[in-house]
Amino acid sequence: MTPALSLRDLGWSPFLQAGLAPDDLAAAEPMRVAAVHRTGVDALGADGPRRLATGALSAAEIAVGDWLLAGRDPARVLRLLPRKSLVTRRAAGTGATLQLVAANLDTLFVVTSCNADFNVARIERYLALARQAGAEPVVVLTKADACPEPEAYVDRVRALSRALQVEAVNVLDPASAARLEVWCGRGETVALAGSSGVGKSTLAGALTGARLATAPIREDDARGRHTTTSRSLIRTRAGGWLIDTPGMRALRLADAAEGVAATFDDIGELARRCRFADCAHDGEPGCAVGTAIAEGALDPGRLARWRKLAREEARNSATLAEARRAERGFGRMARRAMAEKRARRGDD
C-alpha cells in the first residue's frame, strides 16, 4: 500500500497554491494523478491514494502528473489545477487531435543510445517537444558501456547547444544511473522520452527500484519493441517522481512553433542579422545564415533539419486548427438542431 505523503512530497508548489481560491479547500482536497483509466483516475494526496471518477471531464482531458481538486463524497474530479508544463503530441495515425503525454514536469530525459539508434534529427525533435512543454531537457545517452567512444556521441549532442545537459550512462550500473538523481529529488518530476529499445524501462527501474518489463532489441538496427504500454507516476529513490511513457517511434509535433524556434535558436539569431526580414536563406544577398554556412560556422544539415521540422510543425498545426474549426461548426449545428426541436415541441 502506498504510504501517505505530504503535498510537498508530491510536488506541490507556490505556483499551484496561487491557483486556488480561498474557499477551494472547504469541500475538496488537492491530489495528483498517478494513472488515467477510461472512466476514472488513480490519484495521490495527503491522505493517501484514491480512485476518482472523472466527473464532468473526459479521460482524454487528464494527464498523468496533473494536479486536481477532488470531491470527497462522491470521490470525483471537480476541476484541474493550472499546469506549469504539459507534454503533448499529435495523436498517432490519421487522428487530428493532440494527445496529452505528461503534466507538471520539471525535467524531460531525452533518452537515446550510443549505437545505431542515435539520430540527431530525432533528438532535436524531442528537444522541441520538451521546450514547448516548458520542461528542462536533459539528453541521456544509454549503453555507453558497450560503445568504444561514448564521448564522440556526447560531443555530437553538445554541438547542438553548448548549454544542453548531456549524460552518458550505463543503466545496468547503479552508480552510473545515480548521476541522474540530481534531477529526481523530493517533489521533482521527470519523464523519459525516446524510441523503444534504448533502455528507458531499465533506466526507470534504476531510478525507482521498480521492476519494469523490458524486451531485447533487434541486432540489425538497434531498435526495440514497446514494453511500457501506459503512463504511470512512480516514486524515485531520490524522493521525486518519474512518469514512464510508452516509446514514441513516430513523434509528430503540433502547436510547437515556440519549441522548434527554441531548439534552433542559433539559426534564429543568424536570421535576425539577414538583410531582408523575409529572407528564405537560399542564396539571397546579405543572408547571415548563408554566410555562416560558407564560413563553416553552421552545419548545412542542421539548416535542412530545421526547415523540415518547421514545415512539419506548421502542417500539423494547420490540420489541428482545421479539425477544431470543424468541431466547433458541428457543435453549433447540433445546438441549432436541438433548439429547433425544442421550438417545434413548444408549437405542438
C-alpha positions in Angstrom: 0.0 0.0 0.0 1.3 3.5 -0.9 2.1 5.4 2.3 0.5 8.9 2.8 2.8 11.7 1.6 2.8 15.4 2.1 1.7 17.7 -0.7 5.3 18.9 -0.9 6.5 15.3 -1.3 4.1 15.0 -4.2 5.4 18.1 -5.9 3.1 20.9 -4.6 4.5 24.3 -5.2 3.7 28.0 -4.8 2.6 28.0 -8.4 -0.2 25.6 -7.7 -1.1 27.3 -4.4 -1.6 30.6 -6.3 -4.2 28.8 -8.5 -6.5 28.2 -5.5 -9.3 30.4 -4.4 -9.7 30.9 -0.6 -12.7 28.6 -0.3 -11.5 25.9 -2.7 -10.4 23.5 0.1 -13.6 23.8 2.1 -15.1 20.7 0.4 -12.2 19.4 -1.8 -8.6 18.4 -1.5 -5.7 18.7 -3.9 -4.5 15.4 -5.4 -2.1 14.4 -8.1 -2.9 12.0 -10.9 -0.9 8.8 -10.8 -2.7 6.9 -13.6 -5.6 7.6 -16.0 -8.2 5.0 -16.9 -11.2 5.1 -19.2 -13.7 6.3 -16.5 -11.5 7.3 -13.6 -8.1 8.2 -12.3 -5.8 6.9 -9.6 -4.7 9.9 -7.5 -2.3 10.6 -4.6 -3.0 13.0 -1.8 -2.0 13.9 1.7 -4.5 11.2 3.0 -3.2 8.5 0.6 -4.3 7.1 -2.7 -7.8 7.1 -4.0 -9.7 6.2 -7.2 -11.7 9.1 -8.5 -14.4 9.3 -11.2 -13.6 11.8 -13.9 -16.7 13.8 -13.2 -17.5 16.3 -16.0 -14.1 15.7 -17.6 -13.2 13.0 -20.1 -10.2 10.8 -19.5 -8.6 12.4 -22.6 -8.5 15.8 -20.9 -6.5 14.5 -17.9 -2.7 13.6 -18.0 -0.6 11.7 -15.6 1.1 14.3 -13.3 -1.9 16.6 -13.3 -3.0 18.3 -10.1 -6.7 18.4 -9.4 -9.3 19.2 -6.8 -11.1 16.1 -5.7 -14.5 15.9 -4.1 -14.7 13.8 -1.0 -18.3 12.4 -1.4 -18.7 11.3 -4.0 -15.0 10.7 -4.9 -14.7 12.5 -8.2 -12.6 15.1 -10.1 -14.0 18.6 -9.6 -11.6 20.5 -11.7 -8.0 20.5 -12.9 -5.5 23.0 -11.5 -3.3 25.1 -13.8 -0.3 23.2 -15.3 3.2 24.6 -15.1 4.2 22.3 -18.0 2.4 19.9 -20.4 3.9 17.5 -22.9 1.6 16.8 -25.9 2.0 15.3 -29.3 -0.3 14.9 -32.3 -2.1 11.6 -31.9 -0.7 8.6 -33.8 -2.3 7.5 -37.1 -4.5 9.9 -39.0 -6.1 11.5 -36.0 -6.2 15.3 -35.9 -6.1 15.7 -32.1 -3.5 16.4 -29.5 -2.6 13.6 -27.1 -1.7 14.5 -23.6 1.6 12.7 -22.5 2.5 14.1 -19.1 1.8 17.2 -17.0 3.8 19.3 -14.5 7.2 18.0 -15.4 10.4 19.7 -14.2 12.7 17.7 -16.5 12.3 15.6 -19.6 15.0 13.0 -20.1 15.5 12.5 -23.8 16.8 9.0 -24.0 18.8 7.6 -26.9 21.7 5.1 -27.1 25.3 5.0 -28.3 24.5 2.7 -31.2 22.6 2.7 -34.5 19.6 4.2 -32.7 21.4 7.5 -32.3 19.8 10.1 -34.6 20.4 13.8 -34.3 17.1 14.8 -36.0 15.1 12.7 -33.5 17.0 14.3 -30.6 16.1 17.8 -32.0 12.5 16.7 -32.3 12.4 15.7 -28.6 14.2 18.9 -27.6 11.5 20.9 -29.3 8.9 18.8 -27.5 10.4 19.5 -24.1 10.9 23.2 -24.7 7.4 23.7 -26.0 6.1 21.8 -22.9 8.1 24.1 -20.5 10.3 21.3 -19.1 14.1 21.3 -19.0 15.5 18.8 -21.5 18.4 16.5 -20.5 19.8 14.2 -23.1 20.6 10.7 -21.6 22.9 8.5 -23.7 22.5 4.9 -22.7 24.7 1.8 -23.5 27.8 3.9 -23.0 29.5 0.8 -21.6 29.1 -1.0 -24.9 30.5 1.8 -27.0 34.2 2.2 -27.5 34.0 6.0 -27.7 30.9 7.4 -25.9 32.5 10.8 -25.8 32.0 11.1 -29.5 28.2 10.8 -29.1 28.3 13.4 -26.2 30.2 15.8 -28.5 27.6 15.3 -31.3 24.8 16.3 -28.9 26.7 19.2 -27.3 27.3 20.5 -30.9 23.5 21.3 -31.0 23.8 23.6 -28.0 26.6 24.1 -25.5 24.0 24.9 -22.8 22.4 21.5 -23.2 22.8 19.0 -20.4 24.1 15.6 -21.6 24.8 12.5 -19.5 26.3 9.2 -20.9 25.3 6.3 -18.6 25.3 2.5 -18.2 21.8 1.9 -17.0 22.8 -1.5 -15.6 25.4 0.1 -13.3 23.6 1.7 -10.3 26.4 4.2 -9.7 26.3 5.4 -13.3 22.5 5.7 -13.3 22.6 7.5 -10.0 24.2 10.5 -11.7 20.7 11.4 -12.9 19.3 11.6 -9.4 20.2 15.3 -9.2 17.1 15.9 -11.2 14.9 13.4 -9.2 14.9 14.8 -5.7 12.0 15.5 -3.4 9.0 17.0 -5.2 10.7 16.9 -8.6 9.1 15.2 -11.5 10.8 13.8 -14.5 9.7 11.8 -17.5 11.5 9.6 -20.0 11.0 10.0 -23.8 12.6 8.2 -26.6 12.2 5.4 -29.1 11.7 1.8 -28.0 14.8 -0.3 -27.2 17.0 2.4 -25.9 16.8 1.3 -22.2 14.0 3.6 -20.9 12.4 0.8 -18.8 15.8 -0.3 -17.4 16.7 3.3 -16.6 13.3 3.8 -14.9 13.9 0.7 -12.8 17.3 2.0 -11.8 15.8 5.4 -10.7 12.8 4.0 -8.9 13.6 0.4 -7.9 10.5 -0.8 -9.7 10.7 -3.9 -11.8 9.5 -2.8 -15.3 9.2 -5.0 -18.4 12.0 -5.0 -20.9 12.5 -6.6 -24.3 15.5 -7.4 -26.4 16.4 -5.1 -29.3 16.9 -6.1 -32.9 20.5 -6.5 -33.8 20.2 -5.2 -37.4 19.1 -1.6 -36.5 19.3 -1.5 -32.6 15.5 -0.8 -32.5 13.3 -2.3 -29.9 9.7 -3.3 -29.2 7.4 -1.3 -27.0 7.4 -2.6 -23.4 5.8 0.3 -21.5 2.2 0.4 -22.7 0.7 3.0 -20.3 1.7 6.0 -18.3 2.1 6.0 -14.5 3.6 8.1 -11.8 6.3 6.2 -9.9 8.3 7.4 -6.8 12.0 7.7 -7.4 14.7 6.5 -5.0 15.8 10.1 -4.5 12.3 11.2 -3.4 10.9 12.6 -6.6 8.5 11.2 -9.3 9.0 9.6 -12.6 6.4 9.3 -15.4 7.2 6.3 -17.5 5.9 6.8 -21.0 5.5 4.3 -23.9 8.1 4.5 -26.7 7.2 7.1 -29.3 8.5 5.8 -32.6 6.6 8.4 -34.6 6.6 11.7 -32.7 4.6 14.3 -34.6 4.9 17.8 -33.3 1.9 20.2 -33.5 1.3 23.6 -31.8 5.0 23.6 -31.1 6.4 26.5 -33.1 8.0 28.1 -30.0 9.7 24.8 -29.1 11.1 24.4 -32.6 12.4 28.0 -32.5 14.0 27.5 -29.1 15.7 24.3 -30.3 17.1 26.1 -33.3 17.8 29.4 -31.6 21.2 29.6 -33.3 19.6 29.8 -36.7 17.0 32.3 -35.4 19.8 34.5 -34.1 21.6 34.4 -37.5 18.3 35.0 -39.4 17.8 38.3 -37.4 21.1 39.5 -39.0 19.9 38.9 -42.5 19.5 42.0 -44.7 15.9 41.1 -45.6 13.3 40.3 -42.9 11.7 37.7 -45.2 15.0 36.0 -46.2 14.5 32.4 -47.1 18.2 31.6 -46.6 18.5 30.3 -50.1 21.1 32.5 -51.8 19.7 35.9 -51.1 22.2 38.8 -50.8 23.1 39.7 -47.2 21.9 36.4 -45.8 23.7 35.8 -42.5 22.6 32.2 -42.4 24.3 31.5 -45.8 27.4 33.3 -44.7 27.6 31.2 -41.6 27.4 28.0 -43.7 30.0 29.3 -46.1 32.4 30.0 -43.2 31.8 26.6 -41.6 30.1 28.1 -38.5 26.7 26.4 -39.3 26.2 22.9 -40.5 24.0 22.9 -43.6 22.5 19.7 -42.4 21.2 21.5 -39.3 19.5 24.1 -41.5 17.9 21.4 -43.6 16.6 19.7 -40.4 15.2 23.0 -39.1 13.4 23.6 -42.4 11.9 20.1 -42.4 10.8 20.2 -38.7 9.3 23.7 -39.1 7.4 22.7 -42.2 6.0 19.6 -40.5 5.0 21.5 -37.3 3.2 24.2 -39.4 1.4 21.5 -41.4 0.3 19.5 -38.4 -0.8 22.7 -36.5 -2.9 23.8 -39.6 -4.5 20.3 -39.6 -5.4 20.6 -35.9 -6.7 24.1 -36.4 -8.9 22.9 -39.2 -10.2 20.0 -37.1 -11.0 22.3 -34.3 -13.0 24.6 -36.6 -14.9 21.7 -37.9 -15.7 20.5 -34.3 -16.9 24.0 -33.4 -19.0 24.1 -36.5 -20.6 20.7 -35.7 -21.3 21.9 -32.2 -23.1 25.0 -33.4 -25.1 22.9 -35.8 -26.0 20.4 -33.1 -27.1 23.2 -30.8 -29.3 24.8 -33.5 -30.9 21.5 -34.2 -31.7 20.9 -30.6 -33.1 24.5 -30.3 -35.3 23.9 -33.4 -36.5 20.6 -31.9 -37.5 22.2 -28.7 -39.2 25.1 -30.6 -41.3 22.6 -32.5 -42.3 20.8 -29.3 -43.4 24.1 -28.0 -45.6 24.7 -31.1 -47.2 21.4 -30.6 
